[in-house]
Amino acid sequence: MKTTVVGSYPVVKKEKEEFIDKIKKIFGLYDEFKYSIEIAVRDQVTAGVEIISDGQVRGDMIEIFTKNLYGFEDKRVINRVEFIKPITLKDLIFAKRAAKKIDSKVEVKGIITGPCTIAYSVRDEFYSNKEELILDLARALRKEVEHLVRETNYIQIDEPILSTGMVDFDIAKRAINIITKDLDIFFAMHVCGSIYNIIDELNEFNVSLLDHEFASNKKNLEILDRIKKKVGFGCVNTKSKKVESIEEIKGIIKEGLEILKNNEFLSNNLHENVYIDPDCGMRLLSRDVAFKKLKNMVLAAKLI
């Protein structure tokens, strides 16, 4: 089973600037977040994770995109949303280079926040309805993805809003299809929260893998025999500062695999159809706790 992450990692900044940093500042070339990306990459690779992220260190999952798409002022929509330039590409490339220096086999995934989640997290002062905003966001994010696929075969779309019941699934499916259509790469969609009542709808999305939380939401285990995509199996509770033991993590993975054995779509090759990861992003944890959770997760997956 491959191991991966959902995305975010604790932001670690340099305690003391080096001389070269001061020179770069003078010329406007200093980027304080590159150090944070290096730390996030180093920790993930050292923990043994096979498909890592850049750590999503530049801000929360909404503002990373609203700051860089045309049509936004802070988190207010004041004009038609359009793509201007790549948003996450430079960090993806930088993370790839940092990872390859440590382990040439490690892959780095591209991560975007989904159009529905962005649309329901901002104040709309321009569009007459939510559908138009969502579809324009999808068109803009499609262009972002077209840049990312030049550097990675893995793209994750974060759509936590889908578990709330606020979104029209027909519109959401149309939006995701705009992003993924005719691109021959691996798309995952992460939806945290309770997905027990919406798994049939999620199965209809044009993605290869559905990623959900199972450690902090045991009720979600009951949908594993009905899922019709590859599974991103969240087995580490990212809401808790407690570091789960290897045995605890093995226990929940085994519980999930027992249910998946009854899944006619996945049971023939579980080890290729199941990806092991934390429940959600790890940004709010301390670096020490996040690293230990990842390390134990990887060891548990290897032992199984």
Secondary structure, DSSP 8 states (H G I E B T S, - for coil): -EEB--S-------SS--HHHHHHHHTT---THHHHHHHHHHHHHHHT-SEE----TTS-TTHHHHTTSEEEETTEEEEEEE--S-SSHHHHHHHHHHHHHH-TT-EE-EEEE-HHHHHTTSEESS-SSHHHHHHHHHHHHHHHHHHHTTT-SEEEEE-GGGGGT-S-HHHHHHHHHHHHTT--SEEEEE--S--TTTHHHHTTSS-SEEEEE-SS-GGGGGGTTT--SEEEEE-S-TT--S---HHHHHHHHHHHHHHHTT-TTTGGGHHHHEEEE-SS--TTS-HHHHHHHHHHHHHHHHH-
